[in-house]
């Protein structure tokens, strides 16, 4: 078996054990893990900024654990499981990369980002609720990061700094 698949299966099996045998892990909920996940994300960011590959490996592992943990809790509540999560992200990546998986042309990084935002907006609008590009910015982001993301989203949707839409 592919080492990657074997280790992922091992992580899933360990999570199963922890949820049935560990008092702390059994008590955890989506809400109780949320702040810990945010902390782990900042630790990952620090490892990237420090260019510390060993620390980066560990922090990626910590985040992977959290993602498996959330999926396990959702599975216990009969909402979805890790396979559903992986299928969802694979399908999304294929949809949002038509320059790879279809006949769309995007030869620059800017063209890829612009296509990504347009496709993302179309997906949200298909769900029945009209969305704007700015509604994709998480409300729980810190204020400065939120404003930077808003600017990136607007720029990615074809707007320049002078607030005029590109043709």
C-alpha positions as CSV (number, residue, x, y, z in Angstrom):
1,X,0.0,0.0,0.0
2,X,1.1,3.6,-0.7
3,X,2.8,5.0,2.4
4,X,0.7,8.1,2.3
5,X,-2.5,6.1,2.3
6,X,-1.2,3.8,5.0
7,X,-0.4,6.7,7.3
8,X,-3.7,8.4,6.6
9,X,-5.5,5.2,7.5
10,X,-3.4,4.9,10.6
11,X,-4.5,8.5,11.7
12,X,-8.1,7.7,11.1
13,X,-7.8,4.5,13.2
14,X,-6.1,6.4,16.0
15,X,-8.9,9.0,15.9
16,X,-11.5,6.2,16.2
17,X,-9.6,4.8,19.3
18,X,-9.3,8.3,20.9
19,X,-13.0,9.0,20.5
20,X,-14.0,5.8,22.1
21,X,-11.3,5.5,24.8
22,X,-9.8,8.9,25.8
23,X,-11.9,10.9,28.3
24,X,-10.7,14.3,26.9
25,X,-11.1,13.3,23.2
26,X,-14.6,11.9,23.9
27,X,-15.8,15.3,25.3
28,X,-14.6,17.4,22.4
29,X,-17.1,19.2,20.1
30,X,-16.8,21.3,17.0
31,X,-17.0,24.4,19.3
32,X,-14.5,23.2,21.9
33,X,-11.9,22.5,19.2
34,X,-12.4,25.8,17.3
35,X,-10.1,28.0,19.4
36,X,-7.4,25.3,19.4
37,X,-7.5,25.1,15.6
38,X,-7.0,28.8,15.4
39,X,-4.0,28.6,17.7
40,X,-2.6,25.7,15.6
41,X,-3.0,27.8,12.5
42,X,-1.0,30.6,14.0
43,X,1.7,28.1,15.0
44,X,1.8,26.8,11.4
45,X,2.2,30.4,10.3
46,X,5.1,30.9,12.7
47,X,6.8,27.8,11.4
48,X,6.5,29.1,7.8
49,X,7.8,32.6,8.8
50,X,10.7,30.9,10.6
51,X,11.4,28.6,7.6
52,X,11.6,25.8,10.2
53,X,10.8,22.7,8.2
54,X,10.8,20.3,11.1
55,X,8.4,22.5,13.0
56,X,6.3,23.0,9.9
57,X,5.9,19.2,9.5
58,X,4.6,19.0,13.1
59,X,2.2,21.9,12.7
60,X,0.8,20.5,9.5
61,X,0.3,17.3,11.4
62,X,-1.5,19.1,14.2
63,X,-3.9,20.8,11.7
64,X,-4.4,17.5,9.9
65,X,-5.4,16.0,13.2
66,X,-7.9,18.8,13.8
67,X,-9.5,18.2,10.3
68,X,-9.8,14.5,11.0
69,X,-11.2,15.3,14.4
70,X,-13.9,17.6,13.0
71,X,-14.8,15.0,10.3
72,X,-15.1,12.3,13.0
73,X,-17.4,14.4,15.1
74,X,-19.5,15.2,12.0
75,X,-19.6,11.5,11.1
76,X,-20.8,10.6,14.6
77,X,-23.7,13.0,14.2
78,X,-24.4,11.5,10.7
79,X,-23.7,14.7,8.8
80,X,-20.7,13.6,6.7
81,X,-17.4,11.7,7.0
82,X,-13.8,12.2,5.9
83,X,-14.5,10.6,2.6
84,X,-17.2,13.1,1.9
85,X,-14.8,15.9,2.8
86,X,-12.1,14.6,0.5
87,X,-14.5,14.0,-2.4
88,X,-15.9,17.6,-1.9
89,X,-12.4,19.2,-2.1
90,X,-11.4,17.1,-5.1
91,X,-14.5,18.0,-7.0
92,X,-14.0,21.7,-6.1
93,X,-10.4,21.7,-7.2
94,X,-11.3,20.2,-10.6
95,X,-14.2,22.7,-11.1
96,X,-12.0,25.6,-10.1
97,X,-9.1,24.6,-12.4
98,X,-10.8,24.4,-15.8
99,X,-7.4,25.4,-17.4
100,X,-6.2,22.0,-16.2
101,X,-9.3,19.8,-16.4
102,X,-11.2,21.4,-19.2
103,X,-10.6,23.7,-22.2
104,X,-10.4,27.1,-20.5
105,X,-7.2,29.0,-21.1
106,X,-5.3,30.7,-18.1
107,X,-1.7,31.2,-18.8
108,X,-0.8,33.6,-15.9
109,X,-1.2,33.5,-12.2
110,X,-3.6,36.5,-12.4
111,X,-5.8,34.7,-14.9
112,X,-6.0,31.6,-12.7
113,X,-7.0,33.7,-9.6
114,X,-9.6,35.7,-11.6
115,X,-11.1,32.4,-12.9
116,X,-11.1,31.0,-9.4
117,X,-13.0,33.9,-8.0
118,X,-15.6,33.9,-10.8
119,X,-16.2,30.2,-10.5
120,X,-16.5,30.5,-6.7
121,X,-19.1,33.3,-7.1
122,X,-21.0,31.2,-9.7
123,X,-21.0,28.2,-7.3
124,X,-22.4,30.3,-4.4
125,X,-25.1,31.8,-6.6
126,X,-26.2,28.4,-7.8
127,X,-27.0,27.6,-4.1
128,X,-30.0,29.9,-4.5
129,X,-28.6,32.9,-2.5
130,X,-27.1,35.8,-4.4
131,X,-23.6,36.3,-3.1
132,X,-21.1,39.0,-3.7
133,X,-17.4,38.4,-3.8
134,X,-16.9,40.0,-0.4
135,X,-19.3,37.6,1.3
136,X,-16.6,35.0,0.9
137,X,-14.3,36.7,3.4
138,X,-14.7,35.0,6.8
139,X,-16.3,37.2,9.4
140,X,-14.0,35.9,12.2
141,X,-10.8,37.0,10.6
142,X,-8.8,39.7,12.5
143,X,-9.7,43.2,11.1
144,X,-6.5,43.9,9.3
145,X,-6.4,40.5,7.6
146,X,-10.0,40.8,6.7
147,X,-9.4,44.1,4.9
148,X,-6.5,42.7,3.0
149,X,-8.6,39.7,1.9
150,X,-11.4,42.0,0.8
151,X,-8.9,43.9,-1.4
152,X,-7.5,40.7,-2.8
153,X,-11.0,39.4,-3.6
154,X,-12.0,42.6,-5.3
155,X,-8.8,42.7,-7.3
156,X,-9.3,39.0,-8.2
157,X,-12.7,39.9,-9.6
158,X,-11.3,42.3,-12.2
159,X,-11.1,45.6,-10.3
160,X,-8.1,47.8,-10.2
161,X,-7.0,50.2,-7.4
162,X,-8.8,53.1,-9.1
163,X,-12.1,51.2,-8.5
164,X,-12.7,50.7,-12.3
165,X,-13.5,47.3,-13.6
166,X,-11.1,45.9,-16.1
167,X,-12.6,45.0,-19.5
